[in-house]
Amino acid sequence: MKKILDWLFGQNDLANLPETGESIVEAAGPNESADSAPVCDINAVVLSDLGNFRQNNEDTGLFVRLADDAIRRQKGYLLLVADGMGGHLAGEIASQMAAELINREYFQHPESIEKSLLRAFHIANRQIFDEARSHEKFRGMGTTCTAIVVHDQQLYFAHVGDSRAYLFKSGQLIQLTQDHTYVQELLRNGAISVTEAASHPERNVLTQAMGTKATVRVDLGRCVLPFDLGDRLLLCSDGLYEYCLETDITQLLRYDNLADAAEALIDLAKSRGGHDNITVVLAERITSDQATTSKETREINLPFTRDIDLHQ
């Protein structure tokens, strides 16, 4: 995969880029002033699994905590899940491109959080589309993409496809995104019931995906509920929620340890079939003195994209 990304993007020091799309730098040293640390922090876990039958993983999960405190205070933390589609590794490439491009474009531009997210999604969509047109083996590739930015107590989201974002708050699971699927359209129009939707033969047919067209409709929004201490965020691909009911997810998100909760979610999906890749990004808001992670994530160094006209 790293060689493929080198070929797509050119030589840009990607040798140390992990398959998950996360890049690691050491945390701040002991000489830094404790007063500069934020009062609250984000603890996160990213887990991705092949599932029981797939030979390759077309999902990408990402959590970005920039080491630069000034930028982090302005742009917050980025969480993302992308679920690629297409043969001959094309799905892997599409989801990786979405993650890397959105990561870089979001943090590199000074606009508001909403404008930066929207711009990043449109640029990533156009580059995936152009790559698919340029290479026969990648024709038809695309990806879902769901991203959350945590800024102080505010949650901002951008979303295309049928990956999902949930807020777990006060024991309740709240779905923040709406699937871009044919079945969701039927539900919205009252043509079928929720029970019928769960087993509909075309429940996985997407109405929006990144990279399949030159332009894409992006759902963009801000959650009206604050992200408080003790709350949790879940981003996941459809490989999870196809097999786990909301009651199952609610129960497992009560686990004290975030990593244990993530592993339990994936194990449950696999025990019930696991026919698809399964990716989980879990995050919780904690006080700085609760933070146990010794590493920080940073931006991945990719080449600049050209500016494109974003028609609103």
C-alpha positions as CSV (number, residue, x, y, z in Angstrom):
1,M,0.0,0.0,0.0
2,K,2.8,2.4,0.8
3,K,4.4,1.8,-2.6
4,I,1.0,2.5,-4.3
5,L,0.7,5.8,-2.4
6,D,4.2,6.7,-3.3
7,W,3.3,6.2,-7.0
8,L,0.1,8.2,-6.6
9,F,1.5,11.1,-4.8
10,G,5.2,11.0,-5.8
11,Q,8.1,10.8,-3.4
12,N,7.0,12.6,-0.2
13,D,8.7,10.8,2.6
14,L,5.8,8.3,3.1
15,A,8.2,5.5,4.1
16,N,7.1,5.8,7.8
17,L,3.4,6.1,7.1
18,P,1.5,3.4,9.0
19,E,-1.3,1.5,7.2
20,T,-3.9,3.1,9.5
21,G,-3.1,6.5,8.1
22,E,-1.8,7.7,11.5
23,S,1.7,9.2,11.9
24,I,3.3,9.4,15.3
25,V,5.5,11.9,17.0
26,E,6.7,12.0,20.6
27,A,4.6,14.0,23.1
28,A,5.7,17.3,24.6
29,G,8.8,17.0,26.7
30,P,9.1,17.7,30.5
31,N,10.5,21.2,29.9
32,E,7.3,22.5,28.4
33,S,5.2,24.7,30.7
34,A,2.3,22.9,32.3
35,D,0.3,26.1,32.0
36,S,0.2,25.7,28.2
37,A,-1.6,22.4,28.3
38,P,-5.4,22.5,27.6
39,V,-7.7,21.9,30.5
40,C,-9.4,19.0,28.6
41,D,-8.0,16.5,26.1
42,I,-9.3,13.8,23.9
43,N,-8.5,10.1,24.4
44,A,-9.0,8.0,21.2
45,V,-8.7,4.5,19.9
46,V,-8.6,3.4,16.2
47,L,-9.2,-0.2,15.4
48,S,-9.7,-1.8,12.0
49,D,-10.3,-5.5,11.2
50,L,-10.5,-7.5,8.0
51,G,-13.6,-9.3,9.2
52,N,-14.0,-13.0,8.7
53,F,-13.9,-13.3,4.9
54,R,-12.2,-10.3,3.2
55,Q,-8.6,-10.7,1.9
56,N,-7.8,-6.9,2.0
57,N,-9.0,-4.0,4.1
58,E,-10.7,-1.2,2.2
59,D,-11.4,0.8,5.4
60,T,-9.3,3.6,6.8
61,G,-9.6,5.0,10.4
62,L,-7.9,8.2,11.5
63,F,-7.5,10.2,14.7
64,V,-5.4,13.4,14.5
65,R,-4.1,15.4,17.5
66,L,-1.6,18.0,16.2
67,A,1.5,18.6,18.3
68,D,1.2,22.3,17.7
69,D,-0.9,23.6,20.5
70,A,-1.8,26.9,18.8
71,I,-3.2,25.1,15.7
72,R,-4.9,22.5,17.9
73,R,-6.7,25.3,19.8
74,Q,-7.9,26.8,16.5
75,K,-8.8,23.7,14.5
76,G,-9.4,21.1,17.2
77,Y,-9.1,17.3,16.8
78,L,-10.0,15.3,13.7
79,L,-11.6,11.9,13.6
80,L,-12.4,10.1,10.4
81,V,-13.6,6.8,8.9
82,A,-13.6,6.0,5.2
83,D,-14.9,2.8,3.6
84,G,-13.5,2.3,0.1
85,M,-15.0,0.4,-2.9
86,G,-13.6,-0.9,-6.2
87,G,-11.5,-3.8,-7.4
88,H,-7.7,-4.4,-7.5
89,L,-6.9,-2.4,-4.3
90,A,-8.9,0.5,-5.6
91,G,-11.1,0.7,-2.5
92,E,-8.0,0.8,-0.3
93,I,-6.5,3.6,-2.3
94,A,-9.7,5.6,-2.4
95,S,-10.2,5.5,1.4
96,Q,-6.5,6.2,2.1
97,M,-6.6,9.2,-0.3
98,A,-9.7,10.6,1.4
99,A,-8.1,10.3,4.8
100,E,-4.7,11.8,3.9
101,L,-6.1,14.6,1.7
102,I,-8.8,15.7,4.2
103,N,-6.3,15.6,7.0
104,R,-3.9,17.8,5.3
105,E,-6.3,20.2,3.6
106,Y,-8.4,20.7,6.8
107,F,-5.4,21.8,8.9
108,Q,-3.6,23.8,6.3
109,H,-6.3,26.3,5.6
110,P,-7.3,29.2,7.9
111,E,-11.0,29.3,7.2
112,S,-13.6,28.4,9.8
113,I,-14.0,24.8,10.8
114,E,-17.1,24.3,8.6
115,K,-15.5,25.9,5.5
116,S,-12.2,24.0,6.0
117,L,-14.1,20.7,6.3
118,L,-16.2,21.4,3.2
119,R,-13.2,22.5,1.2
120,A,-11.2,19.4,2.2
121,F,-14.0,17.1,1.2
122,H,-14.4,18.7,-2.2
123,I,-10.7,18.6,-2.9
124,A,-10.4,15.0,-1.9
125,N,-13.4,14.0,-4.0
126,R,-12.0,15.7,-7.1
127,Q,-8.6,14.1,-6.7
128,I,-10.0,10.6,-6.2
129,F,-12.2,11.1,-9.2
130,D,-9.3,12.3,-11.3
131,E,-7.2,9.4,-10.2
132,A,-9.9,6.9,-11.1
133,R,-10.2,8.5,-14.6
134,S,-6.5,8.5,-15.2
135,H,-5.9,4.8,-14.5
136,E,-7.9,2.0,-15.9
137,K,-7.4,-0.3,-12.9
138,F,-8.9,2.3,-10.6
139,R,-12.0,3.0,-12.7
140,G,-15.1,3.1,-10.5
141,M,-13.3,3.5,-7.3
142,G,-14.8,5.6,-4.5
143,T,-15.2,5.8,-0.8
144,T,-17.5,6.8,2.0
145,C,-16.1,9.3,4.4
146,T,-17.4,10.6,7.8
147,A,-15.3,13.1,9.7
148,I,-15.8,14.8,13.1
149,V,-13.9,17.8,14.4
150,V,-13.9,18.2,18.2
151,H,-13.3,21.9,19.1
152,D,-13.7,22.6,22.8
153,Q,-17.1,21.2,23.5
154,Q,-18.4,21.6,20.0
155,L,-18.8,18.8,17.4
156,Y,-18.7,19.5,13.7
157,F,-19.2,16.9,11.1
158,A,-18.9,16.3,7.3
159,H,-20.3,13.2,5.8
160,V,-20.6,11.3,2.5
161,G,-21.9,7.7,2.2
162,D,-23.0,5.2,4.8
163,S,-20.3,5.2,7.4
164,R,-21.7,6.7,10.6
165,A,-20.9,8.9,13.5
166,Y,-22.6,8.5,16.9
167,L,-22.6,10.6,20.1
168,F,-22.9,8.5,23.3
169,K,-24.2,10.9,26.0
170,S,-25.9,10.3,29.3
171,G,-26.4,6.6,28.5
172,Q,-28.1,7.4,25.1
173,L,-26.8,6.7,21.6
174,I,-27.4,9.6,19.2
175,Q,-26.8,9.1,15.5
176,L,-25.2,12.3,14.1
177,T,-25.1,11.4,10.4
178,Q,-27.7,10.1,8.0
179,D,-26.9,7.4,5.5
180,H,-26.7,8.3,1.8
181,T,-28.4,5.1,0.6
182,Y,-31.3,4.1,-1.5
183,V,-33.0,2.5,1.5
184,Q,-32.6,5.7,3.6
185,E,-34.4,7.6,0.8
186,L,-37.2,5.0,0.9
187,L,-37.4,5.5,4.7
188,R,-37.4,9.3,4.4
189,N,-40.3,9.1,1.9
190,G,-42.2,6.7,4.1
191,A,-42.1,3.9,1.5
192,I,-40.8,1.3,3.9
193,S,-40.6,0.8,7.6
194,V,-37.4,0.6,9.8
195,T,-37.9,-3.1,10.1
196,E,-38.1,-3.6,6.4
197,A,-35.1,-1.4,5.9
198,A,-32.9,-3.6,8.1
199,S,-33.3,-6.6,5.7
200,H,-33.9,-4.7,2.4
201,P,-31.8,-6.4,-0.4
202,E,-30.6,-3.0,-1.6
203,R,-29.7,-1.5,1.8
204,N,-26.1,-1.1,0.8
205,V,-26.7,0.8,-2.4
206,L,-25.2,4.3,-2.0
207,T,-26.7,7.5,-3.4
208,Q,-23.5,9.5,-2.6
209,A,-19.9,8.5,-2.6
210,M,-16.6,10.3,-2.9
211,G,-14.7,10.0,-6.1
212,T,-17.4,8.5,-8.3
213,K,-18.4,11.9,-9.7
214,A,-16.7,15.2,-10.3
215,T,-18.8,16.8,-7.7
216,V,-20.4,15.4,-4.5
217,R,-23.0,16.5,-2.0
218,V,-21.5,16.8,1.5
219,D,-23.6,16.8,4.6
220,L,-22.1,19.5,6.9
221,G,-23.3,20.4,10.3
222,R,-22.7,21.1,14.0
223,C,-24.2,19.1,16.8
224,V,-26.3,21.2,19.1
225,L,-25.4,19.1,22.1
226,P,-22.0,19.8,23.8
227,F,-19.3,17.1,24.0
228,D,-18.9,16.9,27.8
229,L,-16.6,15.1,30.1
230,G,-17.6,11.4,30.1
231,D,-19.2,11.6,26.7
232,R,-18.0,9.3,23.9
233,L,-17.9,9.5,20.1
234,L,-18.1,6.5,17.8
235,L,-17.3,6.6,14.1
236,C,-17.6,3.3,12.2
237,S,-17.9,1.7,8.8
238,D,-21.1,-0.3,7.9
239,G,-19.2,-3.5,8.8
240,L,-20.0,-2.7,12.4
241,Y,-23.6,-1.5,12.5
242,E,-24.8,-4.2,9.9
243,Y,-24.3,-6.7,12.7
244,C,-24.7,-4.6,15.9
245,L,-28.0,-3.1,17.0
246,E,-28.0,0.2,18.7
247,T,-28.8,-1.5,22.0
248,D,-25.6,-3.6,21.6
249,I,-23.5,-0.5,20.9
250,T,-25.0,1.3,23.8
251,Q,-24.2,-1.6,26.2
252,L,-20.6,-1.9,25.0
253,L,-19.9,1.8,25.1
254,R,-20.5,1.6,28.8
255,Y,-17.1,-0.2,29.2
256,D,-14.7,1.8,31.4
257,N,-11.8,1.3,29.1
258,L,-12.0,2.7,25.6
259,A,-9.8,0.1,23.9
260,D,-11.8,-2.7,25.5
261,A,-15.0,-1.2,24.2
262,A,-13.6,-0.9,20.7
263,E,-12.4,-4.5,20.7
264,A,-15.7,-5.7,22.0
265,L,-17.6,-4.0,19.3
266,I,-15.4,-5.6,16.6
267,D,-15.6,-9.0,18.2
268,L,-19.4,-8.8,18.3
269,A,-19.7,-7.9,14.7
270,K,-17.4,-10.8,13.7
271,S,-19.3,-13.2,15.9
272,R,-22.5,-12.4,14.0
273,G,-21.0,-12.8,10.5
274,G,-18.3,-10.3,9.9
275,H,-18.7,-10.4,6.1
276,D,-17.1,-6.9,5.7
277,N,-14.2,-5.0,7.0
278,I,-14.9,-3.4,10.4
279,T,-13.5,-0.1,11.5
280,V,-14.1,1.7,14.8
281,V,-12.8,5.1,15.9
282,L,-13.7,5.8,19.5
283,A,-13.0,9.0,21.4
284,E,-13.8,10.4,24.8
285,R,-13.4,13.8,26.5
286,I,-11.1,13.7,29.5
287,T,-9.3,16.1,31.8
288,S,-5.6,16.6,31.0
289,D,-4.5,14.8,34.1
290,Q,-6.4,11.8,33.0
291,A,-4.6,11.5,29.7
292,T,-2.5,8.4,29.5
293,T,-1.4,8.4,25.9
294,S,2.3,9.0,25.4
295,K,2.2,9.8,21.7
296,E,0.6,12.5,19.6
297,T,-0.6,12.3,16.0
298,R,0.4,14.9,13.5
299,E,-0.3,15.7,9.9
300,I,1.0,13.5,7.2
301,N,3.3,15.2,4.7
302,L,1.6,15.0,1.3
303,P,2.1,17.4,-1.7
304,F,-0.1,20.4,-2.1
305,T,-3.2,20.0,-4.2
306,R,-4.2,22.5,-6.8
307,D,-7.0,24.9,-5.9
308,I,-10.3,24.1,-7.4
309,D,-13.5,26.2,-7.6
310,L,-16.0,25.0,-5.0
311,H,-19.4,26.0,-6.2
312,Q,-21.9,26.4,-3.4
